[in-house]
Amino acid sequence: MKVAKFGGTSMASAAQFKKVYDIIKADGDRKVIVVSAPGKRYKEDTKVTDLLIAVADQFLATGNADEELNRVIARYQEIADDLELGPAVMERISGDLHALLTQDATDSARFLDAVKAAGEDNSAKLFAAFLQSQGEDAHYVNPRKAGLLVSDEPANAQVLPEAYERLNASLRGRSGITIFPGFFGFSQEGVLVTFSRGGSDITGSILAAAVKADLYENFTDVDSVFSVNPNLVNNPKDIKEITYREMRELSYAGFSVFHEDALLPAYMGRIPVCIKNTNNPSAPGTMVTLERHTVAETVVGIASDGGFCSIYMSKYLMNREIGFGRRVLQILEEEGLSYEHTPSGIDNISVILRDKNFDEEKEQRITDRIKNELQVDDFAIERDLALVMIVGEGMRRSVGVSARATAALARADVNIEMINQGSSEVSMMFGVKAYDADRAVIALYEEFFGESK
């Protein structure tokens, strides 16, 4: 059995619906299909999810969002008309969408979750109706009835352990083709809760693990994963095979192919993943596996992500002061902040945080507490940082990777604010100023993937 997930571009129009249908028909093992909300039909278009967010925002602000809701309905109507479907499916979808605005909107986070989830939910209903019109034994399955139980955290749901057994019992023996909406599940109290943005990938990974699929296929709009952002480098090297660890590191550092948490359920279930192109399904794609069969390359990919800041502190004989690091992190914990990295020296330590969670009020409180409670000699906060990461299982077996990387950055006139390498030696991270990030990525790509390499 294969679980196949199709992203927003794959579901953007009737023409794309037909491509997805052809892909499913080409392989009878594709029994469980996870779909996203319709994405962009062209560059300047708006995703249905963004249209739905506009619905929620307008309704919360004014109590009326009829105009915004009609734009959403029109997107589904266009697909249904082009597929020559009867009126029944659109009556159902239109009714579901109008019902959204009759819900209690007192809790804005829960209301927004319910509205956003309608994108995937109605995409699944429409696609199931299309397959049925083609004579297929296809069924829309609601996540609540299927047993997709999640934690009650709006916009940040986590799958509950008991969900896997329930999903297996619900889906494994089902006849025909199951069409399952991505992006959301239900709490134990029956409340709809969404995953974080990009959560349809998470749904696909959960279902693949639950049904013990032989393969989880993730269809997108590129032939494969590239070793670097193709917007920065022309014709970058494609990746034919990558390990879960490598993909996790790259996703964390800004790779947009997968949400960074999406692979965890498949990884825990030891399910291989293949990333393929809906518009070119014959291309082999990129395989994500537990172990790579060949590790010829030192580096498999390079990525960067902005929005970081650094808290730097130094104190003479810090290394002898028992509990110093714990107290720093406890202060951050009490302020509701999680840290990303903690590079350190004998008498100094830096804590890297996501900038978005570190406002000026928290900055002042943390500054005062660290200075007063820890009596540091030097203290500084630096914002507008980016993390640039080079990733590869082959780095463990190679000498001189850091020397090559730092030399390449020096040639590009990029100042390194911080270096950090994990004990697994699968990745090496460089902190740079945000305005240097793109130049750093290009320099590293040329060093490790240039034509002469």
ZIGI-V251533 format. One record per residue. N is the residue number from 0. SS is DSSP state (H for helix, E for strand, L for the rest). OMEGA is omega in radians with two decimals (* if undefined). D_FIRST is the distance of its C-alpha to the first C-alpha in Angstrom with 2 decimals. Layout:
N	SS	OMEGA	D_FIRST
N	SS	OMEGA	D_FIRST
This chain:
0	L	3.06	0.00
1	E	2.96	3.79
2	E	-3.14	6.83
3	E	3.09	9.85
4	E	-3.13	13.37
5	E	-3.07	16.40
6	L	-3.04	19.82
7	L	3.12	23.20
8	H	3.12	24.29
9	H	-3.09	21.23
10	H	-2.96	22.27
11	L	-3.04	26.02
12	L	3.10	27.08
13	H	3.12	26.47
14	H	3.12	26.19
15	H	3.06	23.37
16	H	-3.12	21.60
17	H	3.09	21.84
18	H	3.13	20.42
19	H	3.11	17.31
20	H	3.12	17.04
21	H	3.13	17.49
22	H	3.13	14.73
23	H	-3.14	12.21
24	H	-3.07	13.87
25	L	-3.11	13.75
26	L	-3.10	10.06
27	L	3.12	8.61
28	L	3.14	4.92
29	E	-3.01	6.31
30	E	-3.11	6.42
31	E	-3.05	8.13
32	E	3.10	11.11
33	E	-3.09	13.81
34	E	3.03	17.21
35	L	2.99	20.53
36	L	3.11	23.98
37	L	-3.14	25.55
38	L	-3.09	27.02
39	L	3.05	29.95
40	L	3.12	30.63
41	L	-2.95	33.25
42	L	-3.05	34.83
43	L	-3.08	37.33
44	L	3.11	35.04
45	L	3.09	34.11
46	L	3.11	30.64
47	H	3.11	30.14
48	H	3.11	29.69
49	H	3.06	33.13
50	H	3.14	34.57
51	H	3.06	33.44
52	H	3.09	35.02
53	H	3.06	38.17
54	H	-3.10	38.02
55	H	-3.12	37.91
56	H	-3.12	40.62
57	H	-3.13	42.89
58	H	3.13	42.53
59	H	-3.10	43.25
60	H	-2.98	46.23
61	H	-3.08	47.79
62	L	3.11	46.21
63	L	3.13	45.30
64	L	-3.09	42.44
65	H	-3.10	42.49
66	H	-3.14	42.85
67	H	3.14	39.95
68	H	3.14	37.73
69	H	3.08	38.65
70	H	3.11	37.37
71	H	-3.13	33.91
72	H	-3.13	34.04
73	H	3.14	35.28
74	H	3.10	32.22
75	H	-3.14	29.89
76	H	3.13	32.52
77	H	3.12	32.64
78	H	-3.12	28.92
79	H	3.14	29.19
80	H	-3.12	32.34
81	H	3.10	31.02
82	L	3.12	28.04
83	L	3.08	30.66
84	L	3.12	29.10
85	L	-3.05	31.46
86	H	-3.00	33.28
87	H	-3.06	31.31
88	H	3.14	28.50
89	H	3.03	31.11
90	H	3.13	33.30
91	H	-3.11	30.53
92	H	3.13	29.80
93	H	3.11	33.55
94	H	3.12	34.21
95	H	-3.09	31.63
96	H	3.10	33.11
97	H	3.14	36.67
98	H	3.13	35.90
99	H	-3.05	35.12
100	L	3.03	38.83
101	L	-3.12	39.91
102	L	3.06	38.29
103	L	-3.11	40.41
104	L	-3.12	40.66
105	L	3.07	42.87
106	L	-3.02	40.20
107	H	-3.13	39.45
108	H	3.13	36.45
109	H	3.12	34.66
110	H	3.12	35.75
111	H	3.08	34.42
112	H	-3.10	31.01
113	H	-3.12	30.88
114	H	-3.13	32.04
115	H	-3.08	29.73
116	H	-3.14	26.59
117	H	3.12	27.59
118	H	3.13	26.50
119	H	-3.06	22.77
120	H	-3.12	23.10
121	H	3.01	24.90
122	H	3.12	22.80
123	H	3.13	19.79
124	H	-3.12	22.14
125	H	-3.13	23.44
126	H	3.09	20.19
127	H	3.11	18.97
128	H	3.11	22.42
129	H	3.12	22.16
130	H	3.11	18.99
131	H	3.12	20.76
132	H	3.10	23.80
133	L	3.10	21.94
134	L	-3.11	21.17
135	L	3.04	17.50
136	L	-3.05	16.29
137	E	-3.06	15.63
138	E	2.94	16.65
139	E	3.12	18.01
140	E	3.13	17.39
141	L	-3.12	20.12
142	H	3.14	19.40
143	H	-3.14	22.28
144	H	-3.14	21.15
145	H	3.09	17.63
146	L	3.09	19.41
147	L	-3.11	19.17
148	E	-3.11	22.43
149	E	3.08	24.24
150	L	-3.08	27.71
151	L	3.14	30.53
152	L	-3.10	31.29
153	L	3.11	31.66
154	L	3.13	30.06
155	L	-3.08	28.88
156	L	3.04	26.51
157	L	-3.12	24.77
158	E	3.11	21.80
159	L	-3.07	23.12
160	L	-3.09	21.74
161	H	-3.12	21.49
162	H	-3.04	19.11
163	H	3.13	16.07
164	H	3.14	16.75
165	H	3.13	17.55
166	H	3.12	14.48
167	H	-3.13	12.30
168	H	-3.08	14.68
169	H	-2.96	14.66
170	H	-2.96	11.11
171	L	-3.07	9.01
172	L	-3.07	10.94
173	L	3.13	11.76
174	L	3.05	12.18
175	L	-3.07	11.95
176	E	3.12	11.11
177	E	3.07	11.87
178	E	-2.96	14.34
179	E	3.11	15.24
180	E	3.10	18.39
181	L	2.88	18.58
182	L	-3.08	21.66
183	E	3.02	22.72
184	E	-3.12	22.43
185	E	3.08	25.12
186	L	3.13	27.55
187	L	3.09	28.31
188	L	3.10	31.24
189	L	3.14	29.09
190	L	3.11	30.18
191	E	3.14	28.00
192	E	-3.12	27.67
193	E	2.94	26.23
194	L	3.06	24.89
195	L	-3.06	27.06
196	L	-3.04	27.11
197	L	-2.99	23.96
198	L	3.07	22.03
199	H	3.04	19.16
200	H	3.12	17.80
201	H	3.11	18.24
202	H	-3.14	16.36
203	H	3.14	13.24
204	H	3.11	13.66
205	H	-3.12	14.33
206	H	3.12	11.30
207	H	3.11	9.02
208	H	-3.08	11.35
209	H	-3.10	11.62
210	L	-3.13	8.21
211	L	-3.09	8.07
212	L	3.04	5.17
213	L	-3.12	5.66
214	E	3.00	7.20
215	E	-3.14	9.06
216	E	3.12	10.90
217	E	-3.08	14.28
218	E	-3.13	16.23
219	E	-3.08	19.97
220	L	3.06	23.18
221	L	-3.09	23.76
222	L	-3.09	22.62
223	L	2.99	22.24
224	E	3.12	23.71
225	E	-3.10	27.41
226	L	3.13	29.62
227	L	3.11	31.93
228	L	-3.11	32.36
229	L	3.05	32.90
230	L	3.14	35.54
231	L	-3.06	37.66
232	L	3.10	37.22
233	L	3.08	37.09
234	L	-3.13	34.24
235	L	3.14	32.92
236	L	3.08	30.96
237	E	-3.13	27.21
238	E	-3.13	24.97
239	L	-3.13	22.46
240	E	-3.10	21.29
241	E	3.14	22.13
242	E	3.08	21.69
243	H	-3.11	20.82
244	H	3.14	24.53
245	H	-3.13	25.71
246	H	3.12	23.58
247	H	3.14	24.70
248	H	-3.12	28.28
249	H	3.11	28.17
250	H	3.10	26.59
251	H	-3.05	29.36
252	L	3.00	31.92
253	L	3.07	31.09
254	L	-3.04	28.11
255	L	-3.10	26.92
256	L	-3.13	23.40
257	L	2.89	22.00
258	L	-2.97	23.61
259	L	3.12	24.82
260	L	-2.95	23.10
261	L	-3.02	19.73
262	L	-3.01	18.18
263	H	-3.14	19.44
264	H	3.12	16.62
265	H	3.11	14.07
266	H	-3.14	16.93
267	H	3.12	17.64
268	L	3.14	14.13
269	L	-3.13	14.34
270	L	3.05	11.30
271	L	-3.10	12.25
272	E	3.04	12.87
273	E	3.11	13.77
274	E	-3.03	16.50
275	E	-3.08	17.04
276	E	3.09	19.63
277	H	-3.10	19.16
278	H	3.10	22.52
279	H	-3.00	21.79
280	L	3.12	18.12
281	L	3.10	19.24
282	L	-3.05	20.48
283	L	3.13	18.58
284	L	3.13	18.76
285	E	3.09	19.06
286	E	3.04	16.86
287	E	-3.02	17.34
288	E	3.10	17.21
289	L	3.13	19.02
290	L	3.11	21.53
291	L	-3.12	22.70
292	L	3.10	23.31
293	L	3.11	26.55
294	L	-3.09	28.91
295	L	-3.09	31.49
296	L	3.05	32.15
297	L	-3.12	34.22
298	L	3.13	32.92
299	L	-3.11	29.51
300	E	3.14	30.34
301	E	-3.12	33.15
302	E	3.08	33.09
303	E	3.10	35.59
304	E	-3.14	35.86
305	E	3.09	39.06
306	E	3.14	40.38
307	E	3.00	41.46
308	E	-3.07	44.82
309	E	2.98	46.47
310	E	-3.11	48.82
311	E	3.07	51.10
312	E	3.09	53.56
313	E	3.13	55.83
314	L	-3.11	58.18
315	L	-3.10	60.37
316	L	3.10	59.22
317	H	-3.07	55.98
318	H	3.14	54.32
319	H	-3.08	56.77
320	L	-3.07	56.24
321	L	3.06	53.93
322	L	-3.10	51.41
323	H	-3.12	52.03
324	H	3.13	48.40
325	H	-3.11	47.35
326	H	3.06	50.02
327	H	-3.10	48.94
328	H	3.10	45.37
329	H	3.08	46.67
330	H	3.12	48.70
331	H	3.13	45.65
332	H	-3.12	43.67
333	H	3.04	46.52
334	L	3.09	46.41
335	L	-3.10	42.71
336	L	2.99	41.68
337	L	-3.13	38.93
338	L	-3.13	39.65
339	L	-3.10	37.57
340	E	3.10	39.57
341	L	3.03	42.85
342	L	-3.05	44.44
343	E	3.01	47.74
344	L	-3.12	50.91
345	L	-3.06	53.68
346	L	-3.13	55.46
347	E	3.11	52.97
348	E	3.03	49.54
349	E	3.07	47.52
350	E	-3.13	44.85
351	E	-3.11	42.46
352	E	2.94	41.35
353	E	-3.06	39.60
354	H	-3.01	42.53
355	H	-3.11	41.25
356	H	-2.97	41.70
357	L	-3.09	45.10
358	L	-3.04	47.72
359	H	-3.14	51.48
360	H	3.10	52.28
361	H	3.13	49.90
362	H	-3.12	51.17
363	H	3.14	54.73
364	H	-3.13	53.98
365	H	3.09	52.00
366	H	-3.13	54.73
367	H	-3.08	57.42
368	H	-3.12	55.62
369	H	3.13	54.79
370	H	-3.07	58.34
371	H	-3.04	60.02
372	H	-3.07	57.88
373	H	3.06	57.02
374	L	-3.12	60.21
375	L	3.12	58.56
376	L	-3.10	60.84
377	E	-3.08	58.82
378	E	3.11	56.16
379	E	3.04	54.48
380	E	-3.13	51.60
381	E	-3.12	50.13
382	E	3.09	47.95
383	E	3.08	46.19
384	E	3.01	44.26
385	E	3.06	41.06
386	E	3.11	38.85
387	E	-3.02	37.93
388	E	2.95	35.36
389	E	-2.98	34.65
390	E	3.06	31.49
391	L	3.07	30.46
392	H	-3.11	29.60
393	H	-3.14	32.30
394	H	-3.13	34.98
395	H	-3.06	35.26
396	H	-3.04	36.51
397	L	3.10	38.74
398	L	3.00	42.37
399	L	-3.13	43.92
400	H	-3.12	41.00
401	H	3.11	42.93
402	H	3.11	46.07
403	H	-3.10	44.40
404	H	-3.11	42.84
405	H	3.09	46.09
406	H	3.13	48.11
407	H	3.13	45.90
408	H	3.11	46.31
409	H	3.12	50.03
410	H	3.13	50.39
411	L	3.12	48.73
412	L	3.09	51.23
413	L	3.12	48.60
414	L	-3.13	49.95
415	L	3.12	47.64
416	L	-3.05	48.01
417	E	3.02	45.71
418	E	3.12	43.62
419	E	3.07	40.97
420	E	-3.14	38.71
421	L	-3.12	36.30
422	L	3.12	36.70
423	L	3.14	33.33
424	L	3.07	34.90
425	L	-3.11	31.70
426	E	3.04	33.49
427	E	-3.00	37.03
428	E	3.11	38.22
429	E	3.01	41.36
430	E	-3.14	43.00
431	E	3.01	44.92
432	E	-3.06	46.61
433	H	-3.10	44.33
434	H	3.10	46.38
435	H	-2.95	45.78
436	H	-3.10	41.98
437	H	3.14	41.17
438	H	3.11	43.89
439	H	-3.14	42.59
440	H	-3.14	39.04
441	H	3.13	40.48
442	H	3.13	42.82
443	H	3.10	40.12
444	H	3.14	37.89
445	H	3.14	40.88
446	H	-3.02	41.59
447	H	-3.11	38.19
448	H	-3.13	36.75
449	L	-3.03	39.95
450	L	-3.10	40.53
451	L	-3.06	42.73
452	L	*	40.22
